[in-house]
Amino acid sequence: MAVHQERHESILVVRIEREAKRNAIDRETAAGIDAALNLLEDDDSLRVGVLTGTKSVFSAGTDLRDGAGPGTERGGEYGVIRRRRTKPLIAAVEGPAYGGGFEIALACDLVVASRTARFALPESRRGVVASSGALFRAIRCLPLQVAKELLIAGTVLDAVRAHELGLVNRVTARGGALDEAVTLAGEICASSPVAVAATLEAIEGQLEAADALGWRLSAAAVERVISSEDLAEGIAAFLERREPQWTGR
């Protein structure tokens, strides 16, 4: 199985385990994430979720060879991107969180990262756009100029800088992200579950209109590039491990 679950009392840890594929998300992985987060939401004994990858990589995003599927009914892309949640979800990041992997982290409520963590949105270098929330969540979580650089230059952001900018809540030594995320989850569990759910609902309610606009504009951006020559060239270059030759068409 590509996704594993384990309980730590009222905390559910969800692990993406496709390290040979850099934890890229295919249909099976998306379905596994969806099932785990459905359990988190539906089981009253669970209070907080932690979503993590393996020791060397969080996730490289969509599996470009096999695809991640059309999205799940409750979670949307990757089983998490459009999910409406009443329970907190923490991303525990070791190594790269690139493309859709970064967008998964952006879809979480909190982020804990080790010093090995790296965040990037390299889609523009492949002739595509970030289509799973980053076009509006990145500019919400980061200073506008930094977010633009990530989105149009493919710049890599390290964990320390991400913490300084407010994207990452806590930074740990190598290998420590999951343990610290579980610790943070335990701190949340000391709060009233009613108060936590009400707080998250109030925050999401304020962002709902902005999210709807963000999704519309993201769809328009995808539509603009979907039939371009640059898209075909970008994907071909990535699969052939070469530099793309852009035409601007």
C-alpha positions as CSV (number, residue, x, y, z in Angstrom):
1,M,0.0,0.0,0.0
2,A,1.2,3.5,-0.8
3,V,-0.5,5.1,2.2
4,H,-0.3,3.9,5.8
5,Q,-2.2,5.0,8.9
6,E,-1.2,4.8,12.6
7,R,-2.9,6.0,15.7
8,H,-1.3,7.8,18.5
9,E,-4.2,8.0,20.9
10,S,-6.4,10.7,19.4
11,I,-3.9,11.6,16.7
12,L,-3.9,9.9,13.3
13,V,-0.6,9.8,11.4
14,V,-1.0,9.4,7.6
15,R,2.2,8.4,5.8
16,I,2.7,8.6,2.0
17,E,5.2,5.8,1.2
18,R,6.2,5.6,-2.5
19,E,9.8,6.6,-1.9
20,A,11.0,5.0,-5.1
21,K,8.7,7.4,-6.9
22,R,9.6,10.3,-4.6
23,N,6.1,9.9,-3.0
24,A,4.5,11.1,-6.2
25,I,0.7,10.9,-6.1
26,D,-1.0,8.4,-8.3
27,R,-4.6,7.2,-8.1
28,E,-3.9,4.6,-5.5
29,T,-2.1,7.1,-3.3
30,A,-4.8,9.7,-3.7
31,A,-7.4,7.2,-2.7
32,G,-5.3,6.2,0.3
33,I,-5.0,9.8,1.5
34,D,-8.7,10.3,1.0
35,A,-9.6,7.2,3.0
36,A,-7.3,8.2,5.8
37,L,-8.7,11.7,6.0
38,N,-12.3,10.5,5.8
39,L,-11.5,8.3,8.8
40,L,-10.0,11.3,10.6
41,E,-13.1,13.4,10.0
42,D,-15.7,10.6,10.8
43,D,-14.1,9.0,13.8
44,D,-15.0,10.9,17.0
45,S,-12.1,9.4,18.9
46,L,-9.6,11.2,16.5
47,R,-8.9,14.8,17.1
48,V,-5.9,15.8,14.9
49,G,-4.3,14.5,11.7
50,V,-0.6,14.5,10.7
51,L,0.2,14.0,7.1
52,T,3.8,13.1,6.2
53,G,6.0,11.3,3.7
54,T,9.2,9.3,4.2
55,K,12.5,10.2,5.8
56,S,14.0,11.6,2.5
57,V,11.0,13.2,0.7
58,F,7.6,14.6,1.5
59,S,6.1,14.5,-2.0
60,A,7.0,15.4,-5.6
61,G,3.4,16.0,-6.5
62,T,1.5,14.3,-9.3
63,D,2.9,11.1,-10.8
64,L,3.4,12.4,-14.3
65,R,3.5,9.0,-15.9
66,D,0.4,7.5,-14.3
67,G,-1.6,10.6,-13.1
68,A,-3.3,11.3,-9.8
69,G,-6.8,10.8,-11.1
70,P,-9.7,13.2,-11.2
71,G,-9.9,13.9,-7.5
72,T,-12.0,12.3,-4.8
73,E,-15.5,13.2,-3.8
74,R,-14.7,14.6,-0.4
75,G,-11.1,15.6,-0.8
76,G,-10.7,16.8,-4.3
77,E,-7.2,16.6,-5.8
78,Y,-4.9,14.1,-4.0
79,G,-7.8,13.4,-1.6
80,V,-6.9,16.6,0.4
81,I,-6.6,19.8,-1.7
82,R,-10.3,20.8,-1.6
83,R,-11.3,19.0,1.6
84,R,-13.6,20.7,4.1
85,R,-12.3,19.8,7.5
86,T,-13.4,20.4,11.1
87,K,-10.3,18.8,12.5
88,P,-6.8,20.2,12.2
89,L,-4.3,18.7,9.8
90,I,-0.5,19.2,10.2
91,A,2.0,18.6,7.4
92,A,5.3,17.0,8.7
93,V,7.9,17.7,6.0
94,E,11.2,16.0,5.5
95,G,13.0,16.6,2.2
96,P,11.4,18.1,-0.9
97,A,7.8,19.2,-1.1
98,Y,7.7,20.1,-4.7
99,G,4.8,21.0,-7.0
100,G,1.7,19.3,-5.8
101,G,3.6,18.1,-2.8
102,F,4.0,21.7,-1.7
103,E,0.3,22.3,-2.5
104,I,-0.6,19.4,-0.2
105,A,1.3,21.2,2.6
106,L,-0.4,24.5,1.7
107,A,-3.8,22.7,2.1
108,C,-2.9,21.7,5.7
109,D,-3.5,24.0,8.7
110,L,0.0,23.9,10.1
111,V,3.4,22.9,8.8
112,V,6.3,21.4,10.7
113,A,9.5,20.9,8.7
114,S,13.0,19.5,9.4
115,R,16.0,21.4,8.1
116,T,16.1,19.0,5.2
117,A,12.8,20.3,3.9
118,R,12.6,22.2,0.6
119,F,9.5,23.8,-0.9
120,A,9.1,24.7,-4.6
121,L,6.6,25.2,-7.3
122,P,8.4,24.2,-10.5
123,E,5.4,24.0,-12.7
124,S,6.3,27.0,-14.9
125,R,9.5,25.2,-15.8
126,R,7.4,22.4,-17.3
127,G,5.1,24.7,-19.2
128,V,2.2,24.3,-16.8
129,V,0.7,26.3,-13.8
130,A,0.2,25.3,-10.2
131,S,-3.4,24.1,-10.4
132,S,-4.0,22.6,-6.9
133,G,-4.4,25.8,-4.9
134,A,-1.0,27.4,-4.9
135,L,-2.0,30.3,-7.1
136,F,-4.0,31.7,-4.2
137,R,-2.7,29.8,-1.1
138,A,0.9,30.7,-1.7
139,I,0.2,34.4,-1.8
140,R,-1.8,34.0,1.4
141,C,0.9,32.2,3.3
142,L,3.9,34.1,2.0
143,P,4.9,37.7,1.1
144,L,3.5,38.4,-2.4
145,Q,7.0,39.0,-4.0
146,V,8.3,35.7,-2.6
147,A,5.2,33.8,-3.7
148,K,5.5,35.2,-7.2
149,E,9.2,34.2,-7.4
150,L,8.3,30.6,-6.4
151,L,5.4,30.5,-9.0
152,I,7.2,32.0,-12.0
153,A,10.9,31.2,-11.4
154,G,10.7,27.8,-9.7
155,T,12.9,29.0,-6.8
156,V,13.4,26.6,-4.0
157,L,12.6,27.8,-0.4
158,D,14.5,26.1,2.4
159,A,12.9,25.3,5.8
160,V,14.6,28.0,7.8
161,R,13.6,30.7,5.3
162,A,10.1,29.3,5.1
163,H,9.9,29.5,8.9
164,E,11.2,33.1,8.9
165,L,8.5,34.0,6.4
166,G,5.7,32.4,8.4
167,L,4.9,29.4,6.1
168,V,6.4,26.9,8.6
169,N,5.3,26.8,12.2
170,R,8.3,24.8,13.6
171,V,11.7,23.7,12.3
172,T,13.5,20.6,13.6
173,A,16.7,18.8,13.1
174,R,16.9,16.2,10.3
175,G,14.4,13.4,11.0
176,G,12.5,15.3,13.7
177,A,9.5,16.7,11.8
178,L,7.1,13.9,12.5
179,D,7.8,13.7,16.2
180,E,7.5,17.5,16.5
181,A,4.2,17.4,14.5
182,V,2.8,14.8,16.8
183,T,3.9,16.9,19.8
184,L,2.1,19.9,18.3
185,A,-1.0,17.8,17.6
186,G,-0.9,16.8,21.3
187,E,-0.9,20.5,22.2
188,I,-4.0,21.0,20.1
189,C,-5.6,18.0,21.8
190,A,-5.4,19.9,25.1
191,S,-7.9,22.4,23.6
192,S,-11.6,21.9,23.4
193,P,-12.6,20.0,20.3
194,V,-15.7,22.2,20.0
195,A,-13.6,25.3,20.2
196,V,-11.1,24.0,17.7
197,A,-13.8,23.0,15.2
198,A,-15.6,26.4,15.6
199,T,-12.3,28.3,15.2
200,L,-11.4,26.4,12.0
201,E,-15.0,26.9,10.6
202,A,-14.8,30.7,11.3
203,I,-11.5,31.0,9.6
204,E,-12.5,29.0,6.6
205,G,-15.8,31.0,6.4
206,Q,-13.8,34.2,6.0
207,L,-11.7,32.6,3.2
208,E,-14.5,30.9,1.3
209,A,-15.3,33.7,-1.2
210,A,-11.5,34.2,-1.8
211,D,-11.1,30.5,-2.4
212,A,-13.9,30.4,-4.9
213,L,-12.4,33.2,-6.9
214,G,-9.0,31.5,-6.6
215,W,-10.3,28.3,-8.0
216,R,-12.0,30.1,-10.9
217,L,-8.8,32.0,-11.8
218,S,-6.7,28.8,-11.4
219,A,-9.1,27.0,-13.9
220,A,-8.7,29.9,-16.3
221,A,-4.9,29.7,-16.1
222,V,-5.0,26.0,-16.7
223,E,-7.2,26.5,-19.7
224,R,-4.8,29.0,-21.2
225,V,-1.8,26.6,-21.1
226,I,-3.6,23.3,-21.6
227,S,-3.4,23.4,-25.4
228,S,-0.1,25.3,-25.7
229,E,3.0,24.0,-27.5
230,D,5.0,24.9,-24.4
231,L,3.0,22.4,-22.3
232,A,3.7,19.5,-24.6
233,E,7.4,20.5,-24.7
234,G,7.7,21.0,-21.0
235,I,6.3,17.5,-20.2
236,A,8.4,15.9,-22.9
237,A,11.6,17.6,-21.7
238,F,10.9,16.5,-18.1
239,L,10.3,12.9,-19.1
240,E,13.4,12.9,-21.4
241,R,15.5,14.6,-18.7
242,R,16.5,17.6,-20.8
243,E,16.1,21.3,-20.9
244,P,12.9,22.5,-22.6
245,Q,13.0,24.5,-25.8
246,W,10.2,27.0,-25.4
247,T,8.3,28.6,-28.3
248,G,6.1,30.8,-26.3
249,R,3.1,29.4,-28.1
